[in-house]
Amino acid sequence: MRHILDRLNSVPVLLSKDFQTLPPIGDISPFYVKEMNMNSQEDVRKWLETHNDAFERTWGPDQFQRNVLNHAYFDIDSTFFLMHGSEAAGAGSIGVFRKNRDVGVMHYLQVKKTYQGRGLGKYMVQYRHQRLRERGIEHCETEMSLRQKISILIHFDNGFRPKYKLDYWNAPNHAFFPYRVFAHFRLRQLYNQWEKSRRFAELQRR
C-alpha cells in the first residue's frame, strides 16, 4: 500500500500562470538573493547542499548536470541562491521551455528545513516572477508532484492554477494512466480547498 501511495504522490502535475501586473515583493532582511554561477564547482556544491536538505536526497554533480544544466525539456539559464550571511538557505531556477521559448519555467524551489516556515518559499516564487517578467515572459509554468503540497499551495497563493492538459512543449508524463487521472483529481481537490479557505479569509476581513 505504501508503495502505491509513494507512486501516486510522485506523479508529475502542472501549474500555470499568466503575468499581468505583479505586486512589488517585500523585504526579507537579513536574507538576500544572490545569482548562482552554474559553472562554479563551489556554487554547485552549495546548490546540492540546499537541494539534498530540502528534498532529502543524496544528489551529486551528475544529477545537477542532467536535471538543471542539460534538462531535456527546460533551458535553465539562471539560478538564484537565497542567502543568510554566507550560507545558502535555499535556491530556485528560471528558464524557458526548449520547444516554446515564449513560456517561462520555474524549476526547483528549495529551502533548507532549518529555514522553512518563514515565508521564504513565497518570496522566492515572487522574486522569480519578477525576473521572468523583466525578460518579457508573459506566461509561466512549473512542474512538481503532490508530495510537494506546501509548495503547490504557495504557488496557488501567487496566482498559479492547475493545468491538466499537456502541450507540445511540456515534458511527457509517463505515469500509469489511472495514476495520472487520480493525480489530477487530487490536484483539483487541493485547489478547491484552497479557494474555499481563501474566500473564508476574505469574508473574515470584511
Secondary structure, 3 states (H helix, E strand, C coil): CHHHHHHHHCCEEEEEEECCCCCCCCCCCCEEEEECCCCCHHHHHHHHHHHHHHHCCCCCHHHHHHHHHCCCCEEEEEEEEEEECCEEEEEEEEEEECCEEEEEEEEEEEECHHHCCCCHHHHHHHHHHHHHHHCCCCEEEEEEEHHHHHHHHHHHHCCCEEECCCCCCCCCCCCCHHHHHHHHHHHHHHHHHHHHHHHHHHHHHC
